[in-house]
Amino acid sequence: MGKAVAVVLAVAMIVHLIRPLGLPGLKRRQDAWKIAVLAFAVVIVIAGLRPN
């Protein structure tokens, strides 16, 4: 599950660099770092919820 989310967000970041997505807060190509921060946060949350 965590890898799938990371891959989806990585693809979204690449697409955003090619052509901005136009979502609120993601209007410019320079806003790709926001997707990276979201991806990092999601991976940390998933890793924290995983049982050992």
Backbone bond lengths (Angstrom), bond angles and torsions (degrees), N, CA, C in turn:
res aa  C-N    CA-C-N  psi(-1)  N-CA   C-N-CA  omega(-1)  CA-C   N-CA-C  phi
1 M - - - 1.459 - - 1.524 110.52 -
2 G 1.317 116.86 -45.31 1.458 120.84 -178.65 1.513 112.40 -63.80
3 K 1.331 116.38 -38.49 1.466 119.83 179.97 1.523 110.33 -68.86
4 A 1.317 116.51 -37.66 1.463 119.92 179.68 1.526 110.75 -63.91
5 V 1.313 117.46 -42.82 1.468 121.61 178.66 1.521 109.81 -64.17
6 A 1.329 116.74 -42.38 1.458 120.29 179.57 1.523 111.24 -63.45
7 V 1.326 117.19 -40.24 1.466 120.78 179.71 1.527 110.29 -67.15
8 V 1.307 117.36 -43.29 1.472 120.75 -179.94 1.529 110.29 -62.24
9 L 1.318 117.00 -43.64 1.465 119.51 -179.84 1.528 111.49 -70.31
10 A 1.328 117.94 -33.46 1.465 120.60 176.24 1.524 110.53 -65.62
11 V 1.330 116.95 -41.45 1.462 120.67 177.40 1.528 109.97 -64.69
12 A 1.328 117.07 -40.25 1.467 120.40 177.92 1.526 110.69 -62.17
13 M 1.317 117.18 -37.73 1.458 120.59 179.65 1.531 110.44 -67.98
14 I 1.324 117.58 -41.07 1.461 120.97 178.74 1.524 110.61 -65.28
15 V 1.333 116.40 -44.69 1.468 120.65 178.25 1.517 109.82 -61.42
16 H 1.323 117.14 -40.16 1.459 120.98 -178.99 1.525 111.27 -65.43
17 L 1.325 117.08 -34.15 1.465 119.54 177.64 1.535 111.05 -68.73
18 I 1.321 116.82 -33.19 1.461 120.40 178.90 1.527 110.45 -74.81
19 R 1.328 115.00 -50.66 1.462 120.63 179.09 1.523 108.15 -144.58
20 P 1.332 118.15 118.29 1.469 120.79 -177.96 1.528 112.23 -53.50
21 L 1.334 115.01 142.08 1.461 121.48 -174.95 1.525 113.13 -72.76
22 G 1.315 117.69 -26.76 1.451 120.70 177.53 1.519 114.17 83.53
23 L 1.320 117.13 7.06 1.464 120.14 177.34 1.527 109.37 -75.84
24 P 1.330 117.56 158.80 1.464 119.03 177.73 1.532 110.82 -56.22
25 G 1.307 115.77 125.64 1.457 121.34 -178.58 1.515 113.56 87.85
26 L 1.327 117.72 -5.05 1.464 121.65 -179.88 1.528 110.18 -128.78
27 K 1.304 116.06 53.39 1.470 120.86 -175.95 1.535 112.35 -90.24
28 R 1.356 117.25 -26.05 1.462 120.42 -175.92 1.523 110.24 -115.38
29 R 1.326 116.12 158.09 1.461 120.67 177.63 1.516 111.56 -62.23
30 Q 1.313 116.98 -29.42 1.464 121.27 -178.97 1.518 112.54 -68.48
31 D 1.316 118.10 -10.49 1.462 121.82 -178.60 1.523 112.97 -85.99
32 A 1.330 118.87 7.76 1.465 121.78 -179.74 1.523 111.42 -63.17
33 W 1.333 118.01 -25.70 1.456 120.37 179.05 1.528 111.24 -63.15
34 K 1.323 117.90 -26.53 1.467 120.59 179.35 1.527 110.36 -66.77
35 I 1.330 116.64 -36.49 1.465 120.49 176.86 1.531 109.20 -67.37
36 A 1.334 117.02 -38.17 1.463 120.87 178.89 1.530 110.95 -64.10
37 V 1.313 117.59 -41.16 1.470 121.08 178.09 1.523 110.17 -65.53
38 L 1.324 117.50 -41.05 1.459 121.59 177.10 1.526 110.58 -62.52
39 A 1.324 116.64 -43.46 1.471 120.76 179.46 1.525 110.43 -61.94
40 F 1.315 117.24 -43.51 1.469 121.47 179.05 1.526 110.44 -61.64
41 A 1.325 116.83 -44.80 1.461 120.71 -179.62 1.527 111.48 -64.12
42 V 1.322 117.10 -41.37 1.460 120.73 -179.48 1.529 110.57 -65.62
43 V 1.320 117.12 -42.53 1.467 120.45 179.39 1.525 110.30 -64.30
44 I 1.317 118.76 -39.58 1.466 122.34 178.34 1.525 110.17 -64.36
45 V 1.326 118.05 -43.16 1.463 121.44 179.64 1.536 110.19 -64.69
46 I 1.313 117.26 -44.38 1.470 120.45 179.69 1.520 110.11 -63.60
47 A 1.324 117.10 -42.05 1.466 120.20 178.90 1.529 111.12 -64.01
48 G 1.326 116.95 -35.26 1.458 120.50 178.52 1.511 113.54 -71.69
49 L 1.315 117.70 -28.38 1.460 121.70 -179.15 1.516 113.02 -86.66
50 R 1.322 117.70 -14.22 1.460 120.98 -178.24 1.514 110.78 -70.63
51 P 1.334 116.91 136.57 1.460 118.69 175.48 1.524 110.28 -74.87
52 N 1.306 115.35 152.63 1.483 119.95 -179.66 1.487 111.28 -81.67
